[in-house]
Amino acid sequence: MRIPIAAALTALQLAGSPGAAWSQADRDGDFIAAAGSIQRSIAPVMCLREMQPQLQPMPQQQIPPQRQSGGAPLGIASPQLQPLVAGTAFFLTRRGDFVTAASVIANFLPQGAFAGCTIMVWFAGPVDAAGNFSSQSFPVALNDCILDLSIDVARCRTVGDLAAVNGGRFAPEPVAVDDRQPDPGSSIGASGFILFDNEPIATRGHIGGYRPAQPNAMQMVIDRPASAWAGGSPIYDGHGRVLGMLVKVNNVILTDISVATTSLAISRFLTAHPLANK
């Protein structure tokens, strides 16, 4: 896995008394562990497009053949495909229910940047004892997604049950959504995927404030900029509990800060649109 997770977090400066330094080091260790564990709970939301013959794929754009739960190929010649990441999903169940930003899914609507492209989520399975690596993409039906553009939240699910594929090898670990709203200045982590990369990138920042005020805030402001394609990336605490999700603000790219929908808003959305039993 990519080392920027550790590099970004260990670059934090420790200041103050030795006791404070040890306390800060403990917190840094918590966030490194949280960033590592949440990798099993997130996936890139992708469009797989055929490449033009004259274009050569970047190394990270090479993907393995796609297979369904029954093992039958999807009929896709992987070297001719270019995966484009629209955003990030974080999973609520092992079967494949997930949350992402509504603006991410809107890219696949008729007027969107990826109109006509099938929504896919991509997983890397654990490396086995022999050192073999495997990965697989799974389709998502646009009609199965529920969007609320007013708060930029969407709920979707994969077409098949991820827990039933290859003995659950690619099944995600469900996140814990925490409705707490830590005070401004509290440390947070964020993990997600960007345009051409199928490896997660993690960073750390602080809560700059809320709107409206706590404890019923629907948005939080983070003191770190985010990529234009970072929508859906979970914001989490040192225990890996999801506190919010990065979103766009009226399609404006902010240069010094980013905005997240709070977990309270996400929880209310999920209460209004509960997961299907099957």
KABEL-V834299 format. One record per helix or strand of 3 or more residues. SS is the DSSP state (H for helix, E for strand). FROM is the first residue (numbers start at 0). LEN is the number of residues. Records with the same first field share a line. If there is no record, write none. Layout:
SS = FROM-LEN, FROM-LEN
//
This chain:
H = 3-7, 17-24, 58-3, 77-3, 101-5, 141-3, 161-3, 165-3, 262-10
E = 41-9, 80-11, 96-4, 118-6, 134-6, 145-3, 152-6, 186-6, 200-11, 218-4, 233-3, 241-6, 257-5
//
